[in-house]
């Protein structure tokens, strides 16, 4: 008689006998997977913050937690972050500086960098985060440049506590430029450096090449810029969740400083030099 429990009930693995095994698969870019309970099928375009980003053949992008619940070639798998390539010789950080494997994060300086916009802060962290931790520089999110005066009044800068500020759309005649000039003429000016890029939004500081597009779309006046860009690129733009996922798609395309416009690169390096001097 066939004993489905086996002859030795104490043998290792008897509970799993007959159960299907689930393979562990790295979520490498381009891997096509199916979401088991959703029927969504897409190619991996990136892995960030514990989530895998999938894009289907219609260009729709969705995020799912890494782990189980996926199928590859019809077989259940568990997705894990892709394996990092083994370093060859001396490595560099995403900003292009040489990485020191012996370096440790230092105690935070009193000086800091304020970045207007949450997306801006995330981009700075992704490219310069390793360098900033070694230098002990904290990056703080500034909700808007029009709130900078209140922040400086509450925590004024000094020779020992310098502030570097990065803002969007710092061009002649813009509201941002007028605010910056007025603050720099005030009592905080000597210990403050305000710089910015010329674009409406930091999205444009990511090069079109990194995203695989010819150029950033032009958005007519009167249309919310991020929604207009998303729709022009064929991305969903119904609500803030769509915009957040579109940003994760853009951020996921950035791996090194080469994926950023020089107009942003130079300004961030200038601020780092200023607050660490």
N, C-alpha and C positions, 0 to 999 in steps of 0.2 A: 504494500500500500504506500502511496506517495505521501510523505509527511511534510506538509507545507511549512511546518515550523523548523524542520531540520532535525537531525539526530542529537544535536547538542544545543540546548536552550541557553546555555551560558556563553556560546561562541560570540565573538565580537561581530557587530553588524547585523544580528538576526532581526532587529526591528526594521531595518531598511531593506531587507531582502524583498525583491520584487518591485520596489519603488523606483520610478524613473530618476536618473541622476541629472543634475542641473550643472551645466558647465559654466565656468567663470570666463568671461570674455572682456578684454579691454575695449573701452568705448573710443576706438580710434576714429579720427575724422574720415568720413566717407562710408563707414560701416552702415549697412541698411538693416534696420531692426523694425519689428512690429510690437506694438504695445498690446499685450495679451488680452486685457479686459476692455480695450478701447477700439481695437482694429485700426488705430492710426499707424501708418507705415511711413518711415522717413529715414533720411541719411543723417548720421551724426555730424553736426557742424561745430561742436565744442562741448566742453565740460567745465562748468564754473560753479563754485559754491555748493558742491554736492548734487548738482543737477546736470542732466545730459540734455543738450539742445538738439531737437530733431527737426528737419525740414522735409516736407513731403514734395511730391512732384508738381504741386500747384504753387509752391513757394511759401506755404503756410509753415510757421515755426511755432513749436510748442516745447515747454520744458517739463521734464519728468525727473523724479528723484532717482539717482543711480541705485542699483541693487537688482532685486528680482522683478518678475512680472514682464519680461521681454521675450520675444522669439526671434531667432536667427535661423533662416532656412526652415521655418516651421518647428524648430526645437527650442524648448525653454532654456533660457540662459540668465545668468546674473551679470549685469554690467558693472564694471569697476573702472575707475579713472585710468586713462592710458598710461603705459609705462613711460617713465622719463628716460630719455636717451642718456647713456653713460657719458659723462664729460670727457672730452679729449683735451688734455693739457689744461692750461689756465682758462677758466671760464669768465664770462662777463655777465653782468646783471642786465635786466631789460633796458636800462638806460644807456648801456654801452660801456659802463665803467668796469674795471676788473674786479671780480669778486674775491674777497679774502676769506678763505674757509676758517681762519682763526678769529675773524672779527665777531664781536658780540654786540648786541644792541646796547647802547649807552643810555644812561639816565637822561630823561627828556630835558632839553634846554628850556629856559624861560622864553626864549624867542620861538616864534612859530609861524607857520604859513596858513593863511586864511584863503579858502578857495570858494568862490561864488558858484553855487550849484552842486547838487549831489552827484550828478554824473561827472562833473569836472573833478570832484574829489576822488571818485572811484578810479578815474583814468590816471590821475597823478599817483595814486597809491599803486596801481598795477605796474606802471613803468618805473617809478622812482622809489617805491616802497622800501626795497632792500637798502638803497643808499641812505634814505631818510632815517631808518632805524639805526644804522651805524653812526650817523651824525647826531642822533638824538633829537631830530626835528619832528614835532607833531604837526599834522595837517588837520585843520578844523574846517568843518563845513559852514560857510557863510550863506544864509538864506537869500540875501540880496545885498548889493552894494549900498542901497539906500539905508540899510541898517548898520552900516559900518561905523558911522559917527557915534551912535549909541553904544556900540561895543567898546570903542576906544575911550569913551567917556567913563565907562564902568571899569575897564581894565586898561589904563593908559600905558602906551609903550614907553620905553626908556632906553638909555644906552646899553643896559644889561638885558633888556627884553625888547628886541626888535620884532616888528611885524612885517611880513611880506604878504601882499594881497594879489590874488589872481582873479581877474574879472573878464566877463564876456564883452564883446563888441566895444572895445576901447579904441574908438576912431574919432577923428576931429568932429566936433559938433554933436556927438551922441550924448544922451543923458548920463551914461556911465562916465564919460570923460569929464563932463562938467562937475559931477559929484567928486570924482577923484582929485581934480585940480583944486577944488575948494578945500577939501580935507588936507591936502598937502601944503596949502598955504597957512594952515592953522598951527596950533601949538604942537601937534603930534607929528608934523611933517619930517623933522630931522631924524626920527627913529622909525620911519615908515617908508616902504617901497611899494607902490601900486603899479602893476603892469597888467597887460591883457593881450588877447589875440583879437584880430579884426572881425571875427565871424559872429553871426547872430547866436549860434549855439556851439558848444564844444563838440557836438557830433561831427561838425565839418572839419575839426582838427584831425580826424582820422582820415588818412588818404583814401581816395576812391580805389586805388589799386589794392589796398588791404581788404576791401570789401568785395572786390571783383566787379566793380561798376565803372563806367566810363567817366562819370562826373557826378557831383552832388546835384540833384534836381533844383531848378529855380522854382520858388514858391511865390505866387502872386500875393500882393498886399491884401490884408483882410483875412487871410487864411492862417490858422495856427501853424507855425512853421513845422513842428515835429510831425503833426498829423499830415500836413501837405507833403512832406518828404516821404513819409511812410507809404502813403497812397500812391505817390508817383513811382515808388520802387516796387509796388505790388504787395506791400506788407499790410497786415491788419492794423486798423487805427480807429477802432470803435470806442475804446475807453482807455483809461490810464494803465490798465493791465497790459493791453496791447503795446502801448508806448514803452512800458518797462521791459517787456520781452524784446522789443526791437532794439532797445539800448543794450540789453545783454548780448544780442546778436552782434552788434557793432563792437562792444567791448571785447567779446570773444575773438574778434578778428585781429586784435592788437596783441602782438607777442613781443615786439621790441620797439625801441625809439624810431626805427626806420618806418614804422607804420603810422607815424605822426607827422603833421605839417611842421616845418621849421619855425613857423610863427609861434607855435606853442612851445617847442623844444627850448628855444633860446630864452623865453620868458621864465620858464620854470627853473632853468639852470641859474638864471640871474637872481631869482628869489632865494634859492638855496645858498648861493654865495653870500647874499646880503645878510641872511639870518645866522650864518655860521662864521661870519667875519670876526 
